[in-house]
Amino acid sequence: MSVPEQIGAVTSSALSSTSASSSSAASSATPASCAAPRWVRRTASIGAAWASTLALFALWALCTRSAPDTRALPSPGEVAAAFVALRDEGVLWPSVRVSVLRVLAGLAVGVALAVPAGVVSGASRIGGAIIDKPVHMLRAIPFPALAPLLIVMLGIGEAMKVTLIAVGAFALVYVNVRDGVRAIDPGLIELARAYRMPQHVVFTKILLRGVLPQFMTGLRFAITVSWIALVTCETVNSSVGIGYLLTRSQQFFRTDQMVLCIVLYAALGLLSEWIVGVLERLLRTRG
Amino acid sequence: MSGDVARTVALDGVCKAFDGRDVLADVDLHVDAGETVALIGRSGCGKSTLLRIVAGLLDADRGRVRTTGRVAFGFQDARLVPWLRVWDNVTLGMEAHAGRMTRRARREAAACALAQVQLADAADKLPAQLSGGQRQRVSLARALTRRPQLLLLDEPFGALDALTRLDMQDLLAGLRAQLGFATVLVTHDIAEAVRLADRILVLADGRIRDEVCADRSRLDAQGRPPDHAALEGRLHHALRG
């Protein structure tokens, strides 16, 4: 963009304040109040949201009513007992804490790298050409295939685990941010040029905010993939973590503990989704 | 530059081609301070290209382009950022000068601009909550925050209904009289051009084919020059020719 040569300034008349006549058509229509009170509607809404989950648990309980030695699947009661046993053993909460920290660290690294890479790739053809192919190759490699290579490169410590999760998170956030940037209305970029907005304003108020919906979609998928990557990396030299508990329970054929780990993954996944939802609402409110 | 002191736009011999097709050929355009110039012509005649060259959004292939430093641009679609509230959309107009303005000065300028377009009570709304006319008012407020010496408008009222369009034309005429900025207005609407402009340029095949001046020293009850019918007839003829 070129800035036209400027010619002599003309005496400007300062903007004079005029009183607002406030004639805007502010619609102040109040919606007709519904028959049911708000708390009833809220409770009904929450009940409906949880109904399918509760139905699954009910079905599980129904299917495991027979004697324990006649079935392979443990009952909810047996899984609850495994929860208490592992808690008393002192391995449950440290494992949950370590797994959550590994996922958070991997996600943080993955997202921190994916957002700028996605913005560069989406905004620049050359950037896209450079970044796209390696990322597509990387995301096509299954975690169990990538883990040995990372062990060779990084050892069997936390760095390898965090890196594996970061790789999984990176690809999904990257693709969504890239597509989000490409989908931004070019008219808004033209507006920014017409008003000579500084780059940081264009980046924060138009690009970053514009890709927020796609970023949140990418983040949701990335969190799911992070939990999957966690299982793979916690099977390597781990003495703590949900993946470690899962591997241990498989070795000792403790199906109650195996199902407990699955329930923990599911609960943490649900919690992650809730946190992302809250984060999304906060970011949207802040504009 | 002393000769250009009263000018806000000086284009000399400007040429522009897209894919080998000449869109503008040797165009001269000079706009004095406070003057309103309307550009009319058939679709594809180069009106919007000319306006974008003045705004610095496009480079001319040849020729000299000089404009005043304080330019604001109004788009046909209002071009509001959908996720920003009205207040934030208006303050976007000042981002280029944010470093030179105190936070208080920016707040006052935004409040003043919203009051000038009679939308002071819509500051917290999102663009989706506004009508087409209100969105154009916000766009105008955003432009006013720059304290423009030159306002470039690309068919700003083209998408509005007839009554809202008349309201917006009155608003623009009032603001221009109050603040004294020059305006270059691209429009398809001959009546709008006659109602608002001091000078109307007819573009055809990338050249300025005709120029019609409107005597705005006397206006009728609807804000038009007394000889508006004759001017409109002449412009119709020029466009058909």
Boltz contact constraints between the chains, C-beta under 6 A:
constraints:
  - contact:
      token1: [A, 2]
      token2: [B, 56]
      max_distance: 6.0
  - contact:
      token1: [A, 2]
      token2: [B, 59]
      max_distance: 6.0
  - contact:
      token1: [A, 3]
      token2: [B, 56]
      max_distance: 6.0
  - contact:
      token1: [A, 4]
      token2: [B, 56]
      max_distance: 6.0
  - contact:
      token1: [A, 4]
      token2: [B, 65]
      max_distance: 6.0
  - contact:
      token1: [A, 4]
      token2: [B, 67]
      max_distance: 6.0
  - contact:
      token1: [A, 5]
      token2: [B, 66]
      max_distance: 6.0
  - contact:
      token1: [A, 6]
      token2: [B, 69]
      max_distance: 6.0
  - contact:
      token1: [A, 7]
      token2: [B, 1]
      max_distance: 6.0
  - contact:
      token1: [A, 7]
      token2: [B, 4]
      max_distance: 6.0
  - contact:
      token1: [A, 7]
      token2: [B, 7]
      max_distance: 6.0
  - contact:
      token1: [A, 7]
      token2: [B, 10]
      max_distance: 6.0
  - contact:
      token1: [A, 7]
      token2: [B, 66]
      max_distance: 6.0
  - contact:
      token1: [A, 8]
      token2: [B, 1]
      max_distance: 6.0
  - contact:
      token1: [A, 8]
      token2: [B, 4]
      max_distance: 6.0
  - contact:
      token1: [A, 8]
      token2: [B, 5]
      max_distance: 6.0
  - contact:
      token1: [A, 10]
      token2: [B, 33]
      max_distance: 6.0
  - contact:
      token1: [A, 10]
      token2: [B, 149]
      max_distance: 6.0
  - contact:
      token1: [A, 12]
      token2: [B, 147]
      max_distance: 6.0
  - contact:
      token1: [A, 12]
      token2: [B, 149]
      max_distance: 6.0
  - contact:
      token1: [A, 13]
      token2: [B, 179]
      max_distance: 6.0
  - contact:
      token1: [A, 13]
      token2: [B, 180]
      max_distance: 6.0
  - contact:
      token1: [A, 15]
      token2: [B, 112]
      max_distance: 6.0
  - contact:
      token1: [A, 15]
      token2: [B, 147]
      max_distance: 6.0
  - contact:
      token1: [A, 17]
      token2: [B, 112]
      max_distance: 6.0
  - contact:
      token1: [A, 18]
      token2: [B, 115]
      max_distance: 6.0
  - contact:
      token1: [A, 18]
      token2: [B, 116]
      max_distance: 6.0
  - contact:
      token1: [A, 20]
      token2: [B, 115]
      max_distance: 6.0
  - contact:
      token1: [A, 20]
      token2: [B, 120]
      max_distance: 6.0
  - contact:
      token1: [A, 21]
      token2: [B, 118]
      max_distance: 6.0
  - contact:
      token1: [A, 22]
      token2: [B, 120]
      max_distance: 6.0
  - contact:
      token1: [A, 22]
      token2: [B, 121]
      max_distance: 6.0
  - contact:
      token1: [A, 23]
      token2: [B, 118]
      max_distance: 6.0
  - contact:
      token1: [A, 24]
      token2: [B, 119]
      max_distance: 6.0
  - contact:
      token1: [A, 24]
      token2: [B, 121]
      max_distance: 6.0
  - contact:
      token1: [A, 24]
      token2: [B, 122]
      max_distance: 6.0
  - contact:
      token1: [A, 26]
      token2: [B, 121]
      max_distance: 6.0
  - contact:
      token1: [A, 187]
      token2: [B, 79]
      max_distance: 6.0
  - contact:
      token1: [A, 191]
      token2: [B, 79]
      max_distance: 6.0
  - contact:
      token1: [A, 193]
      token2: [B, 57]
      max_distance: 6.0
  - contact:
      token1: [A, 194]
      token2: [B, 55]
      max_distance: 6.0
  - contact:
      token1: [A, 194]
      token2: [B, 57]
      max_distance: 6.0
  - contact:
      token1: [A, 194]
      token2: [B, 73]
      max_distance: 6.0
  - contact:
      token1: [A, 195]
      token2: [B, 93]
      max_distance: 6.0
  - contact:
      token1: [A, 196]
      token2: [B, 96]
      max_distance: 6.0
  - contact:
      token1: [A, 197]
      token2: [B, 95]
      max_distance: 6.0
  - contact:
      token1: [A, 201]
      token2: [B, 95]
      max_distance: 6.0
  - contact:
      token1: [A, 209]
      token2: [B, 83]
      max_distance: 6.0
  - contact:
      token1: [A, 287]
      token2: [B, 83]
      max_distance: 6.0
  - contact:
      token1: [A, 287]
      token2: [B, 84]
      max_distance: 6.0
